[in-house]
């Protein structure tokens, strides 16, 4: 939890974790979290990129273990690759549920959370939103 005394590094890493947690959520949860944005995937990618670039640029990851840095690099690489395709359809709410690329990003984000020992819980920035959890049909 952030306080008035939080350092810039603490703030950056807090929001970076939050961005990774958003990317790690199942498609249905992501769609609810970003229901007001038809380009929900784009919003999550921009959020991750903003905090990741800031953390790297300011050296906040300099003393991290190589596998921790690689976990974030993998997410960044996947999102950068999707951006390079210049396909607006990849960034829609529908694509979050149907695109194999988003399944790969979700898995990388979940692996990243595990590697970084960050929580798999809903992102802090959206915990006040109402999320309806439904058990998958078998």
C-alpha positions in Angstrom: 0.0 0.0 0.0 1.3 3.4 -0.9 1.6 6.2 1.6 2.5 9.9 1.4 6.1 8.8 2.3 6.3 6.3 -0.6 9.5 6.7 -2.7 9.3 7.1 -6.5 10.6 3.6 -6.8 7.8 2.2 -4.5 5.2 4.1 -6.5 6.5 2.9 -9.8 6.8 -0.8 -8.7 3.4 -0.7 -7.1 1.7 0.4 -10.4 3.9 -2.0 -12.4 2.7 -4.9 -10.3 -0.9 -3.6 -10.7 -0.4 -3.6 -14.5 0.9 -7.1 -14.5 -1.9 -8.3 -12.3 -4.4 -6.8 -14.8 -2.7 -8.7 -17.6 -2.8 -11.9 -15.7 -6.6 -11.9 -15.1 -8.9 -14.3 -17.1 -10.5 -12.7 -20.1 -13.9 -12.3 -18.5 -12.5 -10.4 -15.6 -10.5 -8.2 -17.9 -13.6 -7.4 -19.9 -15.4 -6.4 -16.7 -12.5 -4.4 -15.4 -12.3 -2.4 -18.6 -15.9 -2.6 -19.8 -16.1 1.1 -20.5 -13.2 0.9 -23.0 -13.7 -0.9 -26.3 -9.9 -1.1 -26.7 -9.4 -2.7 -23.2 -6.3 -4.6 -24.4 -4.7 -1.4 -25.6 -5.4 0.3 -22.2 -3.7 -2.5 -20.3 -0.7 -2.6 -22.7 -0.2 1.2 -22.4 -0.4 0.9 -18.6 2.1 -1.8 -18.4 4.5 -0.1 -20.9 4.3 3.2 -19.0 5.4 1.7 -15.6 7.8 -0.9 -17.1 9.7 1.7 -19.1 9.8 4.0 -16.1 11.1 1.2 -13.8 13.9 0.3 -16.4 14.8 3.9 -17.2 15.2 4.9 -13.6 17.1 1.7 -12.6 14.5 0.3 -10.2 15.1 -3.2 -11.5 18.9 -3.0 -11.5 19.3 -5.2 -8.4 16.7 -7.7 -9.3 17.5 -11.3 -10.1 17.9 -12.0 -13.9 14.9 -14.3 -13.9 12.7 -11.6 -12.4 13.8 -9.1 -15.1 13.3 -11.7 -17.8 9.7 -12.3 -16.6 8.9 -8.6 -17.2 10.9 -8.5 -20.5 8.8 -11.4 -21.8 5.6 -9.6 -21.2 7.1 -6.5 -22.8 8.3 -8.5 -25.8 4.9 -10.1 -26.3 3.0 -6.8 -26.2 5.6 -5.1 -28.5 5.2 -7.9 -31.0 1.4 -7.5 -30.9 1.8 -3.7 -31.5 4.1 -4.4 -34.4 1.3 -6.3 -36.2 -0.7 -3.0 -36.4 -4.0 -4.9 -36.0 -6.5 -2.8 -34.1 -8.7 -5.9 -33.6 -6.0 -7.4 -31.2 -6.7 -4.6 -28.7 -10.5 -5.0 -28.4 -12.4 -6.5 -25.4 -13.5 -9.4 -27.7 -9.9 -10.2 -28.5 -9.1 -10.6 -24.8 -11.3 -13.7 -24.9 -10.6 -15.0 -28.4 -7.1 -14.2 -29.4 -4.3 -16.7 -28.8 -1.9 -13.8 -28.4 -3.8 -12.6 -25.3 -3.8 -16.2 -23.9 0.0 -16.1 -24.3 0.2 -12.6 -22.6 -2.1 -13.8 -19.8 0.2 -16.9 -19.2 3.3 -14.8 -19.2 1.8 -12.3 -16.8 0.8 -15.2 -14.5 4.3 -16.7 -14.7 5.7 -13.2 -14.0 3.6 -12.8 -10.9 4.8 -16.1 -9.6 8.4 -15.4 -10.4 8.2 -11.9 -8.8 6.3 -13.3 -5.8 3.5 -10.8 -6.5 -0.1 -11.5 -5.7 -2.5 -13.1 -8.2 -5.3 -11.1 -6.7 -7.3 -8.5 -8.6 -5.3 -5.3 -9.3 -5.5 -2.8 -6.5 -6.5 0.0 -8.9 -9.8 -1.9 -9.7 -10.6 -3.7 -6.5 -13.5 -1.3 -5.8 -15.2 -2.3 -9.1 -17.9 -5.0 -9.0 -16.6 -8.2 -10.5 -18.9 -11.1 -11.0 -17.0 -14.4 -10.7 -18.6 -17.3 -12.5 -17.5 -20.9 -12.3 -16.4 -22.3 -15.7 -18.9 -24.7 -17.3 -17.6 -28.2 -17.7 
